[in-house]
Amino acid sequence: MRPLAASMVGVRFGAGGRARREMWMKYRRIGLALVVPALVATACGSGSSSSSTGAALAATQQLRFPITDDIKYLDPGHVSTAVDIAFVQNTFGGLYRFDDNLKEVPYIATAMPDISSDGLTYTFHMRHDVKFSNGDPVTSADVLYSWNRAARLNDSYGIVFQPVEGYTAVAPSKGNPTATTLSGLSAPDQYTVKAKLTLPAGYWLTEVALWTADVVDQKVIPNDTDKTWWTNPATAIGTGPFKLTAYVPKDHLSFANVPNWWGGSTGHLTDIEATILADQGSQVTKYQNGGFDMIGPADNYPPLDAVRNFQANSATKSQFVNIPGGRSTWVGFNFSTGPFAPAGGNIDDPIALAGRRAFSEAIDRTQLVTVACGPGGIVCKPGTGGVIPKGLDGYLGDGADTSSAFDATKAKADLQTWDPNGTKRVGLQYWYNTTTSNKAIADNLQSQWQTNLGVHVDTQHTDFSTFLTARQDKKYTLFRDSWGADYNNPQDWFDNIFICSQAAVGLGNNDGICDQRIDTPVKKAEGETGSQAITDFTTANKQLVTDYAAAVLEYGANQYFIKPYVQGGGGNALYDNSWTSISIAAH
């Protein structure tokens, strides 16, 4: 989801949003059907640990797992990282949510909304029995307060409310706000909410199920500038099945199930303990010694060396669960300036195209994932079906991305077309943000470009924040790029990464590519739902392939270590399974 829009297809999530998504690295074209097929897990496990309805349960129903980094916010209006989102999804809730199969289902709402024939007016009907964890009733006034507040805060995901009338007055891209509430929101009665959009937006109903639209209790939030209310268990009030009971920064978070929860059963777990432990080796050791029940929740995947060791050991092999993830990584090319940029702004410039094509053709994706992701691609798979990964709407199909085909001979011919005098290739650099996995990919790219093209490319890395800023400012010629879906809708990808309104310096279209053959079908698709929208997004996706806008490398996966006695642990392509789905068997 991510960075954004000045108009219906404008800057969808701006610089901050893309940064958020990058941190997540995990995460819908549901339209009005609102159903996304569950993705099938691969490798040594299924999408979750085994679940047996007849298994005897342990007397203590506590789930323990580590997280590498401390949380930043547990405030739906500010939350932006995968770590934070994993906890917010269990403690807060909105009108809708995604279940463990990625199906959007009613939560506080009684059903899917009534939508006017012109697609502009949504009427939401609420349950009358919903309560916050402190017992306060939830009404339409709380929904309006929460949605208006999220729009005013204008943080990474605030753009969720961009389609609603009055958004630009509350959260203008420039200048000061001229309103504090969205003019398109109203509450005809205590349990009805109406939203009027500026233009039809088939994807918006899906976005309403995101955390930014979760309901917060205005009685416990002093004002919009307060960012600490959620740190105190007494005021960390939500509608979810669990509540915060303790938070010690840089040490741990504790949660407990909500007694007499309005939604019914909270499942079997009564306590959750998340320990903040930066050293991943220590996490694995503690897991092996019985101190943790899982590694992997909250975007905290086990390290590759540990995964390899677990797979090689018959006693632990079954504890590794590997699930196809909704994220892609690719080599980005600078379309704004430098040797890969189209001359004179001509997107079809054959010389620049030959250069981009050469550097993509010279990459053997199978070799790359074997080196960077383990033998056979343990934690990622070759990217051969376009930027949208397999399992999500908009995937072009296995091998359908012709720009991913490895051909060293053709690559050398294209290199000669692009740089007959050998001057453009001098001093090329590939930039990435510093992580072990990113370095492994960068080192392999460097080796393959040297072997298959005869071109030496320096690899350079820097910290995450510096990298994001420089990349969005179009300062890199070759660079690592990546996106993880927030929801299963191609709009989540195109609005944020590949459209012209995001191509300016400082915005999320890191390539700076602007091709009306992409923008036109994207604009059309955004007013559509169902199969027609997918068809138009697919047209745009195929044009990306034709333009060689991205040398897609790999599709990521979500990994977990799960003890045999943990029932229902794991997740899907985008999120962890709900804590309500997990239990601890006797052991």
C-alpha positions in Angstrom: 0.0 0.0 0.0 1.9 2.8 0.1 2.8 6.1 -1.0 0.2 8.2 -3.1 -2.2 10.5 -4.8 -2.9 14.0 -5.6 -5.8 12.9 -7.7 -7.6 9.7 -8.0 -4.6 8.2 -9.6 -2.2 10.7 -8.2 0.6 10.3 -5.7 -0.9 7.5 -3.8 1.4 7.3 -0.9 4.2 9.7 -1.2 7.7 9.2 0.0 6.7 8.3 3.6 4.3 5.6 2.4 6.8 3.8 0.3 9.3 3.9 3.1 6.8 2.2 5.3 6.1 -0.5 2.8 9.8 -1.2 2.4 10.1 -1.7 6.1 7.3 -4.2 5.9 8.5 -6.1 2.9 5.7 -8.6 3.2 2.7 -6.2 2.5 -6.1 -6.7 -3.4 -7.9 -6.7 -6.2 -11.0 -7.9 -4.3 -13.4 -5.4 -5.8 -16.9 -6.1 -4.8 -16.4 -9.8 -4.7 -14.1 -9.3 -1.8 -12.6 -12.8 -1.9 -9.0 -13.6 -2.2 -8.0 -17.3 -2.5 -5.7 -18.5 0.2 -2.2 -19.0 -0.9 -0.7 -22.4 -0.6 2.4 -22.8 1.5 5.4 -24.6 0.2 8.6 -26.3 1.5 8.5 -28.0 4.9 5.1 -27.0 6.1 1.7 -25.5 5.3 0.3 -22.1 5.8 0.1 -22.8 9.5 1.3 -25.3 12.0 -0.8 -28.5 12.3 -4.2 -28.2 13.9 -6.0 -31.1 15.5 -9.4 -30.5 17.0 -8.9 -33.5 19.3 -5.5 -32.4 20.6 -5.3 -32.0 24.4 -4.5 -28.4 25.3 -1.8 -27.3 27.7 -2.8 -25.8 31.0 -1.0 -22.6 30.2 -2.1 -21.0 27.0 0.7 -18.5 26.5 2.5 -17.8 23.1 6.0 -16.5 23.3 8.1 -15.1 20.3 10.8 -12.6 19.7 10.9 -9.5 17.6 14.2 -8.0 16.5 13.2 -4.3 16.6 11.0 -2.4 19.1 7.7 -1.2 17.9 7.2 2.4 16.9 3.4 2.8 17.3 0.4 0.8 18.3 -1.8 3.7 17.1 -3.9 2.9 14.0 -3.5 6.5 12.9 0.3 6.3 12.8 1.1 2.6 12.4 3.3 2.0 9.4 5.6 -1.0 9.8 4.9 -4.7 9.6 6.0 -5.2 13.2 3.5 -2.7 14.5 0.7 -3.9 12.2 0.9 -7.5 13.5 0.0 -6.3 17.0 -2.6 -3.7 16.0 -4.5 -6.3 14.0 -5.1 -8.3 17.2 -5.9 -5.4 19.5 -7.9 -3.0 17.3 -10.5 -3.4 14.6 -12.6 -1.5 12.1 -15.8 -2.1 10.1 -14.1 -4.9 8.2 -11.0 -7.1 8.6 -9.1 -9.8 6.6 -9.5 -13.3 7.9 -6.6 -15.8 7.9 -7.5 -16.7 4.3 -7.3 -13.0 3.2 -11.0 -12.8 2.7 -12.5 -9.4 3.7 -15.3 -10.0 6.2 -17.5 -7.8 8.3 -16.2 -6.9 11.8 -18.0 -4.0 13.4 -20.2 -3.8 10.3 -23.1 -6.1 10.0 -22.5 -6.8 6.3 -20.8 -5.4 3.2 -22.0 -1.8 2.6 -24.7 -0.6 0.3 -23.1 1.1 -2.7 -24.9 3.5 -4.9 -25.3 2.7 -8.6 -22.7 5.4 -9.5 -20.2 4.0 -7.1 -19.9 7.2 -5.1 -21.9 6.6 -1.9 -21.2 3.9 0.6 -23.6 3.2 3.5 -22.2 1.1 6.3 -24.4 -0.5 8.9 -22.9 -1.3 12.3 -23.5 -3.9 15.0 -25.1 -2.5 18.1 -23.2 -4.6 20.6 -19.6 -3.6 20.0 -17.5 -2.4 22.9 -14.0 -1.2 23.4 -11.9 -3.3 25.8 -12.7 -1.0 28.7 -16.4 -1.4 28.1 -17.1 1.8 26.3 -19.8 1.3 23.5 -18.8 1.8 19.9 -21.1 4.0 17.8 -20.9 5.8 14.4 -19.5 8.8 16.2 -16.4 6.7 17.0 -16.0 5.7 13.4 -16.2 9.3 12.2 -13.8 10.4 14.9 -11.3 7.7 14.0 -11.5 8.2 10.2 -11.3 12.0 10.4 -8.4 11.7 12.9 -6.4 9.3 10.6 -6.9 11.7 7.7 -5.8 14.7 9.8 -2.7 12.9 11.0 -1.8 12.3 7.4 0.7 9.6 8.2 1.9 6.9 5.9 -1.5 5.2 5.5 -3.7 8.2 6.0 -4.1 8.3 2.2 -6.6 5.4 2.6 -9.2 8.2 2.9 -8.1 10.1 -0.2 -11.1 9.0 -2.2 -13.5 10.5 0.3 -14.8 14.0 -0.4 -13.0 16.7 1.5 -9.7 14.8 1.8 -7.6 17.5 0.2 -9.0 20.1 2.6 -8.1 18.0 5.6 -4.7 16.7 4.3 -3.5 18.9 1.5 -0.4 18.0 -0.4 0.7 21.6 0.0 -0.2 24.4 2.3 -2.2 24.2 5.6 -5.4 22.3 6.1 -8.7 24.2 5.7 -10.8 21.6 7.4 -10.6 19.1 10.3 -13.2 16.6 9.1 -13.9 14.9 5.8 -17.0 16.6 4.3 -17.9 13.3 2.6 -18.4 11.5 6.0 -21.7 11.5 7.9 -23.5 9.5 10.5 -27.3 9.5 9.8 -27.8 7.7 13.1 -25.9 6.0 16.0 -25.1 2.9 14.0 -24.9 4.1 10.4 -22.0 5.7 8.6 -22.1 7.2 5.1 -19.1 8.0 2.9 -19.3 10.0 -0.4 -16.4 9.7 -2.8 -15.1 12.2 -5.3 -14.8 9.6 -8.0 -15.6 5.9 -8.2 -12.8 3.8 -6.6 -13.4 0.1 -6.8 -10.5 -0.6 -4.5 -11.5 1.6 -1.6 -13.7 -0.9 0.1 -10.7 -3.2 0.4 -8.7 -0.3 1.9 -11.4 0.2 4.6 -10.3 -3.1 6.0 -6.8 -1.8 6.7 -5.6 -0.8 10.1 -5.8 2.9 9.4 -9.6 2.6 9.4 -9.6 0.8 12.8 -11.8 2.5 15.4 -10.1 4.2 18.4 -11.7 5.4 21.6 -11.7 9.2 21.6 -12.2 9.3 25.4 -8.6 8.1 25.9 -6.8 10.2 23.3 -6.0 13.7 24.6 -5.5 15.3 21.2 -4.0 14.7 17.7 -0.5 15.5 18.8 -0.4 12.9 21.6 1.6 9.9 20.5 2.0 8.1 23.8 -1.6 7.1 24.8 -1.2 3.6 23.4 1.9 3.0 25.5 -0.2 2.8 28.7 -2.3 -0.4 29.1 -4.9 1.7 30.8 -5.5 3.8 27.7 -4.4 1.4 25.0 -8.1 0.7 24.3 -9.3 -1.0 21.1 -12.1 -3.3 19.9 -9.8 -6.4 19.3 -9.9 -9.7 21.1 -6.6 -8.9 22.9 -5.4 -5.9 24.9 -2.0 -4.6 25.9 -1.1 -5.4 29.5 2.6 -4.3 29.7 5.0 -2.5 27.5 8.7 -2.0 28.5 10.5 -0.2 25.6 13.4 -2.2 24.1 12.5 -5.2 26.4 9.0 -6.7 25.9 5.3 -6.4 25.2 2.6 -8.4 26.9 -1.0 -8.9 25.9 -4.0 -10.8 27.3 -7.4 -11.8 25.9 -10.3 -9.5 26.6 -12.8 -10.9 29.0 -16.4 -11.1 27.7 -15.3 -9.8 24.3 -18.1 -8.5 22.2 -17.0 -10.6 19.2 -17.5 -13.9 21.1 -14.6 -16.3 21.7 -11.1 -15.0 21.8 -9.8 -18.5 21.1 -7.6 -20.5 23.5 -4.6 -18.2 24.1 -4.8 -16.1 27.2 -1.4 -14.4 27.1 1.0 -13.2 24.5 4.7 -12.4 25.3 6.8 -10.6 22.6 10.4 -10.2 23.6 12.6 -7.6 21.9 15.8 -9.3 21.1 18.1 -7.8 18.5 20.5 -10.7 18.0 18.8 -13.3 15.8 21.3 -15.9 16.7 20.2 -15.5 20.3 16.6 -15.8 19.2 17.3 -19.2 17.6 19.2 -20.4 20.6 16.4 -19.5 23.0 13.8 -21.1 20.7 15.9 -24.3 20.6 16.1 -24.2 24.4 12.4 -23.9 24.9 12.3 -20.1 25.6 10.2 -19.3 22.5 7.3 -21.1 20.9 7.7 -19.5 17.5 10.1 -17.3 15.4 8.6 -15.4 12.6 5.5 -13.4 13.8 5.5 -9.7 13.2 7.8 -9.8 10.2 10.6 -11.3 12.2 11.8 -14.2 10.0 14.4 -16.6 11.1 17.9 -16.0 9.6 18.8 -18.0 6.5 21.7 -19.9 8.1 19.4 -21.2 10.8 16.8 -22.1 8.2 19.5 -24.2 6.4 20.4 -25.9 9.6 16.8 -26.7 10.5 16.2 -28.2 7.0 19.3 -30.3 7.3 18.2 -31.8 10.7 15.5 -34.4 10.6 14.5 -33.4 14.2 13.8 -29.8 13.3 12.9 -29.9 9.6 9.2 -30.1 10.2 9.3 -27.0 12.4 10.2 -24.8 9.4 7.1 -23.3 7.6 7.7 -21.5 4.4 4.8 -19.5 2.8 4.8 -17.7 -0.5 4.9 -14.0 0.2 3.3 -11.0 -1.5 6.5 -9.1 -2.3 8.9 -8.7 -5.2 12.5 -7.4 -5.5 13.9 -6.0 -8.7 16.7 -4.0 -10.2 15.5 -0.5 -10.9 16.8 1.7 -13.8 16.9 5.5 -13.7 14.6 6.8 -16.4 15.2 10.4 -15.4 18.9 10.8 -16.0 22.0 8.8 -16.8 22.8 6.1 -19.4 19.5 4.1 -19.1 17.2 7.2 -19.4 15.3 7.5 -22.7 16.9 10.3 -24.8 14.7 13.4 -25.1 12.0 11.8 -23.0 11.1 9.3 -25.8 10.0 6.3 -23.8 10.7 4.1 -26.8 14.2 5.3 -27.3 15.8 2.0 -28.7 19.3 2.7 -27.5 18.3 3.2 -23.8 15.9 0.2 -24.1 18.8 -2.0 -25.4 20.8 -1.0 -22.3 18.1 -1.9 -19.8 17.4 -5.1 -21.7 21.1 -6.1 -21.7 21.4 -5.8 -17.9 18.2 -7.8 -17.4 19.0 -10.5 -19.9 22.4 -11.0 -18.2 20.9 -12.2 -15.0 20.2 -15.9 -14.4 17.5 -15.7 -11.8 17.7 -19.4 -10.9 21.4 -19.0 -10.0 20.7 -15.8 -8.1 18.0 -17.3 -5.8 20.2 -20.4 -5.2 23.0 -18.2 -4.0 21.0 -15.5 -2.2 18.1 -17.6 -0.9 19.5 -21.0 -0.3 19.7 -24.2 -2.5 16.6 -24.3 -4.7 15.5 -20.9 -3.4 14.5 -21.7 0.2 13.3 -18.2 1.1 12.6 -16.8 -2.3 11.8 -17.9 -5.9 12.8 -16.6 -9.3 10.7 -13.7 -10.5 9.5 -14.6 -13.9 5.9 -13.4 -14.0 6.2 -9.6 -13.7 6.5 -7.3 -10.7 3.3 -8.6 -9.0 4.3 -11.9 -7.4 2.6 -15.3 -7.9 -0.6 -15.8 -5.9 -1.8 -12.2 -6.2 -4.2 -10.7 -8.8 -2.2 -9.2 -11.6 0.5 -11.9 -11.8 1.3 -12.4 -15.5 2.1 -16.2 -15.2 5.1 -18.3 -14.8 7.7 -17.2 -17.4 5.3 -14.6 -18.9 7.8 -11.8 -18.1 10.0 -12.0 -21.2 12.3 -9.4 -19.7 13.4 -12.0 -17.1 14.6 -14.5 -19.6 18.4 -15.3 -19.3 20.3 -15.0 -22.5 24.0 -14.0 -22.2 24.6 -14.0 -26.0 21.7 -11.6 -26.6 22.7 -9.5 -23.6 26.1 -8.9 -25.1 24.6 -7.9 -28.5 22.3 -5.4 -26.7 25.2 -4.1 -24.7 27.0 -3.3 -27.9 24.0 -1.5 -29.3 23.7 0.6 -26.2 27.3 1.3 -25.6 29.4 0.7 -28.8 32.3 2.9 -27.6 32.4 1.4 -24.1 31.9 4.7 -22.3 28.5 4.3 -20.7 29.5 1.2 -18.8 32.4 3.0 -17.0 31.8 3.7 -13.3 28.4 2.1 -13.0 27.2 1.5 -9.5 24.4 -0.6 -8.0 23.0 0.7 -4.7 21.2 -1.1 -2.0 20.2 -0.7 1.7 22.5 -2.6 4.0 21.2 -6.1 5.0 22.8 -9.6 4.7 20.3 -10.7 2.1 20.5 -7.6 0.0 24.3 -8.0 0.0 24.1 -11.5 -1.2 21.9 -10.4 -4.1 24.2 -7.5 -4.9 27.3 -9.6 -4.9 25.6 -12.2 -7.3 24.5 -9.4 -9.6 28.0 -8.0 -9.7 29.4 -11.5 -10.5 26.8 -12.2 -13.2 27.2 -8.8 -14.9 31.0 -9.3 -15.0 30.7 -12.9 -16.3 27.8 -12.5 -18.8 28.4 -8.9 -20.0 32.1 -8.3 -19.2 31.0 -5.2 -17.3 32.2 -4.4 -13.8 29.5 -2.8 -11.6 30.5 -1.5 -8.2 28.1 -2.4 -5.4 27.4 0.3 -2.9 25.3 0.2 0.2 24.1 2.6 2.9 21.6 2.8 5.8 17.9 2.4 5.0 16.8 6.0 5.6 19.6 7.4 3.5 19.0 4.9 0.7 15.3 5.6 0.5 15.7 9.3 0.3 18.4 9.1 -2.4 16.5 6.5 -4.4 13.3 8.6 -4.4 15.4 11.6 -5.4 16.5 9.7 -8.5 20.2 9.8 -7.5 21.0 6.2 -8.4 21.5 4.7 -11.9 21.1 1.1 -10.9 19.5 0.2 -7.6 17.6 -2.3 -5.5 13.8 -1.8 -5.6 11.1 -3.8 -3.9 7.5 -3.7 -2.9 5.3 -5.9 -0.6 1.5 -5.9 -1.1 -0.7 -4.5 1.6 -3.7 -6.0 0.0 -4.4 -8.1 -3.1 -5.2 -5.4 -5.7 -2.9 -4.3 -8.5 -3.8 -0.7 -7.8 -1.6 -1.1 -4.6 1.4 -1.5 -6.9 0.7 0.9 -9.8 -0.5 3.9 -8.0 2.6 3.9 -5.8 5.4 2.9 -8.1 4.9 3.2 -11.8 2.6 6.1 -12.7 3.6 9.5 -14.0 2.3 11.4 -11.0 4.8 9.6 -8.8 7.7 10.1 -11.2 9.0 13.4 -9.9 12.0 13.8 -7.6 11.1 12.8 -4.1 8.2 10.6 -4.9 7.7 6.9 -4.9 8.2 6.1 -8.6 11.9 5.4 -8.1 12.6 4.8 -11.8 11.0 8.1 -12.8 9.3 6.2 -15.6 6.3 8.0 -17.3 4.5 6.0 -19.9 0.9 6.9 -20.8 0.5 3.3 -22.0 0.7 2.5 -18.3 -1.1 5.4 -16.9 -4.2 5.2 -19.2 -5.2 1.6 -18.3 -4.4 2.2 -14.7 -6.7 5.2 -14.5 -9.4 3.1 -16.3 -9.0 0.2 -13.9 -9.3 2.3 -10.8 -12.9 3.1 -11.6 -13.7 -0.6 -12.3 -14.2 -3.7 -10.2 -13.8 -7.4 -10.8 -12.3 -9.0 -13.9 -12.4 -5.9 -16.1 -10.2 -4.0 -13.6 -7.7 -6.9 -13.6 -7.7 -6.9 -17.4 -6.7 -3.3 -17.5 -4.1 -3.6 -14.8 -2.7 -6.5 -16.7 -2.3 -4.3 -19.8 -0.3 -1.9 -17.7 1.8 -4.7 -16.3 2.6 -6.0 -19.7 3.8 -2.5 -20.8 6.2 -2.5 -17.9 7.7 -5.6 -19.4 7.9 -4.0 -22.8 9.6 -1.0 -21.3 12.1 -3.1 -19.3 11.2 -0.8 -16.4 12.2 -3.4 -13.8 14.5 -6.4 -13.9 12.5 -8.5 -11.6 14.7 -10.8 -9.6 12.8 -12.8 -7.0 9.5 -13.2 -5.1 9.9 -13.4 -1.4 8.5 -15.9 1.1 7.4 -15.7 4.8 9.2 -18.1 7.1 8.5 -19.4 10.6 10.0 -21.7 13.1 7.0 -23.3 14.9 7.2 -25.8 17.8 5.2 -28.9 17.1 2.8 -28.1 20.0 1.8 -24.8 18.6 -1.5 -25.3 16.8 -2.5 -22.8 14.1 0.7 -20.7 14.0 2.0 -19.3 10.8 0.3 -17.0 8.3 -0.7 -16.2 4.7 1.1 -14.2 2.0 0.5 -10.9 3.8 -0.2 -11.3 7.5 0.3 -13.6 10.5 -2.6 -15.8 11.5 -4.8 -14.2 14.2 -4.0 -15.0 17.8 -7.5 -16.2 18.1 -6.6 -19.1 15.7 -3.7 -20.4 17.8 -3.6 -22.8 20.7 -0.9 -24.6 22.7 -1.2 -28.4 22.8 -0.1 -30.4 25.8 3.6 -31.2 25.6 
